[in-house]
């Protein structure tokens, strides 16, 4: 048996559970020998131009080669990614509609507001897509060149500093609130329908700063249209080696990375999930996709469904505490 066929067989035999379980034995599921036989759709919960959109479009082209079917990226922005999550939960579980979702609607938003979906009940994990830090960026008119100066400006009398993010409950939103909590500031949050619109307003000077995904910010940092002050991971970003982390800037222990993951509807038959996992993992490991994702500051992490399920559970616990401590839960 070839390595590819063995991988598919093992997944189909032993991963018969969604994040919370309950999909049944792979042996009782229909065969997926003809899957896919028509175009596939990747839902993205944010407007074009942001990190999820960039990632989905890079993956879609190579995934089309892997599956020999057209792969369409469909942007369904709204609610900080919640609209797309709801659409996937209601989608026909046949493998033809999957979601590239961000950490926010998976692990943060359910703690902040009432949502109609349940992550463990409604979604089957396929694989992590990418992991990367956010970056604090400012418009060039803002008179600061470091995070220390930025926070001092936020504390100064009369300062009306605000930061944009890709939406309520997004990784950028929570990273900003974590910074507020640790720095003792009250920088106002402005929610957008994705990283693309937030970046457009930053470039135009309509918002002074953004807690941006690295993919959406990096091209403009490289052309000096905006200024990077700090990245949010535990270590410096490979593509911004001269930009310190928030932790290095005086806030030890600060660590707020972003991630995007692929999921399917929970009742998707296991043989079809196995085919999707195989195709997505191969896509994310392909040299051209790795090169393109690296060029946008993202690290591919095709670690499969079990690792993704564990990440979701861990991140849910982490961000539940942040939401509670920051008083961000809906009242």
C-alpha positions as CSV (number, residue, x, y, z in Angstrom):
1,X,0.0,0.0,0.0
2,X,1.4,3.4,-0.9
3,X,2.2,6.0,1.7
4,X,-0.7,8.2,0.5
5,X,-3.2,5.4,0.5
6,X,-2.0,4.2,3.9
7,X,-2.5,7.7,5.3
8,X,-6.0,7.9,4.0
9,X,-6.8,4.4,5.3
10,X,-5.5,5.1,8.8
11,X,-7.4,8.4,9.0
12,X,-10.6,6.8,7.9
13,X,-10.2,3.9,10.4
14,X,-9.2,5.8,13.6
15,X,-10.4,9.3,13.4
16,X,-14.2,8.7,13.4
17,X,-14.9,11.6,15.7
18,X,-15.4,15.4,15.4
19,X,-14.0,17.8,17.9
20,X,-16.5,16.5,20.4
21,X,-17.0,13.0,18.9
22,X,-19.9,11.1,17.5
23,X,-19.4,10.6,13.7
24,X,-19.4,6.8,13.9
25,X,-17.3,4.1,12.5
26,X,-15.6,4.7,9.2
27,X,-16.5,1.2,8.2
28,X,-20.2,2.2,8.2
29,X,-19.6,5.2,6.0
30,X,-20.0,5.4,2.2
31,X,-16.9,5.2,0.0
32,X,-15.4,8.4,-1.3
33,X,-13.7,6.9,-4.4
34,X,-15.5,9.5,-6.6
35,X,-15.0,12.4,-4.3
36,X,-14.8,15.2,-5.3
37,X,-16.7,15.1,-8.6
38,X,-17.6,18.8,-8.7
39,X,-16.2,22.1,-7.5
40,X,-15.5,22.7,-3.8
41,X,-16.1,25.8,-1.8
42,X,-14.0,27.4,0.9
43,X,-15.9,29.8,3.1
44,X,-14.0,32.7,4.6
45,X,-15.7,34.8,7.3
46,X,-14.0,38.1,6.5
47,X,-13.9,40.6,3.6
48,X,-11.2,40.2,0.8
49,X,-7.7,41.4,1.6
50,X,-7.3,40.1,5.1
51,X,-5.2,37.2,6.3
52,X,-7.8,34.5,6.0
53,X,-8.7,35.6,2.5
54,X,-5.0,35.6,1.4
55,X,-4.5,32.2,2.9
56,X,-7.6,30.7,1.4
57,X,-6.7,31.9,-2.1
58,X,-3.1,30.6,-1.9
59,X,-4.4,27.2,-0.8
60,X,-7.3,27.1,-3.2
61,X,-5.2,27.1,-6.4
62,X,-3.0,24.1,-5.3
63,X,-6.0,22.3,-3.7
64,X,-7.6,22.5,-7.1
65,X,-4.6,20.6,-8.5
66,X,-4.8,18.1,-5.7
67,X,-8.5,17.3,-6.2
68,X,-8.7,18.0,-10.0
69,X,-11.7,20.2,-9.3
70,X,-12.2,23.9,-9.2
71,X,-12.0,25.4,-5.6
72,X,-13.9,28.6,-5.1
73,X,-13.2,31.0,-2.2
74,X,-16.4,32.6,-0.9
75,X,-16.2,35.6,1.4
76,X,-19.1,35.7,3.8
77,X,-18.1,38.6,6.1
78,X,-20.0,39.5,9.2
79,X,-20.0,39.2,13.0
80,X,-16.2,38.8,13.2
81,X,-16.4,35.5,11.3
82,X,-19.7,34.3,12.9
83,X,-21.7,34.5,9.7
84,X,-19.5,32.0,7.9
85,X,-19.4,29.7,10.9
86,X,-23.2,29.6,11.0
87,X,-23.3,28.9,7.2
88,X,-20.9,26.0,7.6
89,X,-22.9,24.5,10.5
90,X,-26.0,24.5,8.3
91,X,-24.2,23.3,5.1
92,X,-24.9,19.9,3.6
93,X,-22.2,17.6,5.1
94,X,-21.0,16.2,1.8
95,X,-17.4,17.6,1.8
96,X,-18.1,20.2,-0.9
97,X,-18.3,23.1,1.5
98,X,-15.5,23.6,4.1
99,X,-14.4,26.6,6.1
100,X,-11.0,28.3,6.7
101,X,-11.8,29.8,10.1
102,X,-9.8,32.1,12.4
103,X,-9.1,31.7,16.1
104,X,-11.7,34.4,17.0
105,X,-15.0,32.7,16.0
106,X,-13.6,29.3,17.1
107,X,-12.2,30.0,20.5
108,X,-13.1,33.6,21.5
109,X,-16.5,34.8,20.3
110,X,-18.6,32.1,21.9
111,X,-17.4,33.4,25.3
112,X,-18.3,37.0,24.4
113,X,-21.8,36.6,22.9
114,X,-24.5,34.1,22.2
115,X,-23.9,32.2,18.9
116,X,-26.0,29.6,17.2
117,X,-23.2,27.1,16.7
118,X,-21.3,24.8,19.0
119,X,-17.7,24.2,18.0
120,X,-17.5,20.7,19.3
121,X,-21.0,19.7,18.1
122,X,-21.1,21.3,14.7
123,X,-17.6,21.0,13.1
124,X,-15.2,18.2,12.2
125,X,-11.6,19.3,12.4
126,X,-9.5,18.7,9.2
127,X,-6.2,20.4,9.8
128,X,-4.6,23.5,11.1
129,X,-3.7,25.8,8.2
130,X,-1.3,28.5,9.3
131,X,0.1,30.1,12.5
132,X,1.5,33.6,12.8
133,X,1.7,36.6,15.1
134,X,-0.3,39.8,14.8
135,X,1.5,43.1,14.6
136,X,0.8,46.5,16.1
137,X,1.0,49.0,13.2
138,X,0.4,52.7,13.1
139,X,-0.2,55.3,10.4
140,X,2.8,57.3,9.6
141,X,1.2,60.5,10.9
142,X,1.2,59.0,14.5
143,X,4.2,60.5,16.2
144,X,5.6,57.3,17.7
145,X,8.4,54.9,16.7
146,X,8.1,52.2,19.4
147,X,5.4,50.5,21.5
148,X,6.6,52.3,24.6
149,X,5.9,55.7,22.9
150,X,2.6,54.4,21.6
151,X,1.4,53.4,25.0
152,X,2.7,56.7,26.5
153,X,0.6,58.5,23.9
154,X,-2.4,56.4,24.9
155,X,-1.9,57.4,28.5
156,X,-1.4,61.1,27.9
157,X,-4.2,63.6,28.7
158,X,-6.5,64.3,25.8
159,X,-5.2,61.4,23.7
160,X,-7.9,59.8,21.7
161,X,-6.1,56.7,20.5
162,X,-7.9,53.8,18.9
163,X,-7.0,50.6,17.2
164,X,-8.8,48.6,14.5
165,X,-9.1,44.9,14.2
166,X,-10.8,42.4,11.9
167,X,-13.9,42.2,14.1
168,X,-15.4,41.7,17.6
169,X,-13.7,38.6,19.1
170,X,-11.0,38.4,16.5
171,X,-7.4,37.5,17.4
172,X,-6.5,41.2,16.8
173,X,-9.3,42.4,19.1
174,X,-8.2,40.1,21.9
175,X,-4.5,40.9,21.4
176,X,-5.4,44.5,21.8
177,X,-7.4,44.0,24.9
178,X,-4.7,41.9,26.4
179,X,-2.3,44.7,25.8
180,X,-4.7,47.2,27.3
181,X,-4.9,45.0,30.4
182,X,-1.2,44.5,30.8
183,X,-0.2,48.1,30.0
184,X,-3.0,49.8,32.0
185,X,-4.3,51.6,29.0
186,X,-7.8,52.1,27.5
187,X,-7.1,52.3,23.7
188,X,-10.6,52.1,22.1
189,X,-11.4,49.2,19.8
190,X,-12.9,49.7,16.3
191,X,-14.3,46.5,14.7
192,X,-14.2,46.0,11.0
193,X,-15.5,43.2,8.7
194,X,-12.1,41.9,8.2
195,X,-8.4,42.8,8.1
196,X,-8.7,44.2,4.6
197,X,-11.1,47.0,5.4
198,X,-9.2,47.8,8.6
199,X,-5.9,48.1,6.6
200,X,-7.6,50.3,4.0
201,X,-8.7,52.7,6.8
202,X,-5.2,52.7,8.3
203,X,-3.6,53.5,5.0
204,X,-6.0,56.3,4.5
205,X,-5.5,57.7,8.0
206,X,-9.1,57.1,9.1
207,X,-7.8,55.0,12.1
208,X,-4.5,55.7,13.7
209,X,-3.5,52.1,14.5
210,X,-4.5,48.5,13.8
211,X,-3.7,45.2,15.6
212,X,-3.2,43.6,12.2
213,X,-2.6,40.1,10.9
214,X,0.9,39.9,9.6
215,X,-0.3,38.8,6.1
216,X,-2.4,42.0,5.7
217,X,0.2,44.3,7.1
218,X,3.5,43.0,5.8
219,X,3.3,44.4,2.2
220,X,2.6,47.9,3.6
221,X,5.3,47.7,6.2
222,X,7.8,46.7,3.5
223,X,6.9,49.8,1.5
224,X,7.0,52.0,4.6
225,X,3.4,53.1,4.1
226,X,2.8,52.1,7.8
227,X,5.1,51.6,10.8
228,X,5.4,48.3,12.7
229,X,5.9,48.8,16.5
230,X,5.7,45.3,17.9
231,X,4.7,41.7,17.1
232,X,2.5,39.7,19.4
233,X,4.2,36.2,19.5
234,X,6.6,34.9,22.0
235,X,9.5,35.2,19.5
236,X,10.3,37.8,16.8
237,X,8.6,37.2,13.4
238,X,10.9,35.8,10.8
239,X,9.8,38.5,8.3
240,X,10.3,41.4,10.8
241,X,13.5,40.5,12.6
242,X,14.1,44.1,13.6
243,X,10.7,44.6,15.2
244,X,10.6,43.6,18.9
245,X,7.8,41.6,20.4
246,X,5.3,43.1,22.9
247,X,7.0,40.9,25.6
248,X,10.4,42.4,24.7
249,X,8.9,45.9,24.9
250,X,8.3,45.6,28.7
251,X,5.4,43.1,29.0
252,X,6.9,39.8,29.9
253,X,4.6,36.8,29.3
254,X,2.6,38.5,26.5
255,X,1.9,36.0,23.8
256,X,-1.1,36.2,21.4
257,X,-0.6,34.3,18.2
258,X,-3.1,34.0,15.4
259,X,-4.1,30.9,13.5
260,X,-6.4,29.7,10.7
261,X,-7.8,26.2,10.5
262,X,-9.9,24.1,8.1
263,X,-13.1,22.4,9.3
264,X,-16.0,20.6,7.7
265,X,-19.6,20.1,8.9
266,X,-19.6,17.6,11.7
267,X,-21.7,14.9,9.9
268,X,-19.4,14.8,6.9
269,X,-18.7,11.0,6.3
270,X,-15.3,9.9,7.5
271,X,-14.0,8.7,4.0
272,X,-14.7,12.1,2.6
273,X,-13.0,13.8,5.6
274,X,-10.0,11.6,5.0
275,X,-9.8,12.6,1.4
276,X,-10.1,16.3,2.3
277,X,-7.4,15.9,5.0
278,X,-5.1,14.2,2.6
279,X,-5.5,16.9,-0.1
280,X,-5.2,19.8,2.4
281,X,-2.1,18.4,4.1
282,X,-0.4,17.7,0.7
283,X,-1.4,21.2,-0.4
284,X,0.0,22.9,2.7
285,X,3.3,20.9,2.4
286,X,3.8,21.7,-1.3
287,X,6.9,23.9,-1.9
288,X,5.1,26.6,-3.8
289,X,2.4,27.0,-1.2
290,X,5.0,27.0,1.6
291,X,7.0,29.7,-0.2
292,X,3.9,31.9,-0.8
293,X,2.7,31.6,2.8
294,X,6.2,32.4,4.1
295,X,6.1,35.4,1.8
296,X,3.1,36.7,3.7
297,X,4.6,36.0,7.1
298,X,2.7,32.8,7.8
299,X,3.9,29.4,8.9
300,X,2.1,26.4,7.4
301,X,1.1,23.8,10.1
302,X,-0.6,20.9,8.5
303,X,-0.8,18.7,11.6
304,X,-4.1,16.9,11.0
305,X,-7.4,16.7,12.9
306,X,-6.4,15.3,16.3
307,X,-3.8,18.1,16.8
308,X,-6.3,20.7,15.6
309,X,-9.0,19.5,18.0
310,X,-6.5,19.7,20.9
311,X,-5.5,23.2,19.8
312,X,-9.1,24.3,19.7
313,X,-9.7,23.0,23.2
314,X,-6.6,24.6,24.6
315,X,-7.2,28.0,23.0
316,X,-10.8,28.0,24.1
317,X,-9.7,27.7,27.7
318,X,-7.0,30.4,27.3
319,X,-9.2,33.0,25.7
320,X,-12.2,32.3,28.0
321,X,-10.1,33.6,30.8
322,X,-8.9,36.6,28.9
323,X,-12.5,37.5,28.0
324,X,-13.6,37.2,31.6
325,X,-10.6,39.1,33.0
326,X,-11.0,41.9,30.5
327,X,-14.8,42.1,31.1
328,X,-15.6,41.6,27.4
329,X,-18.4,39.1,27.8
330,X,-21.8,40.3,26.5
331,X,-24.1,41.6,29.2
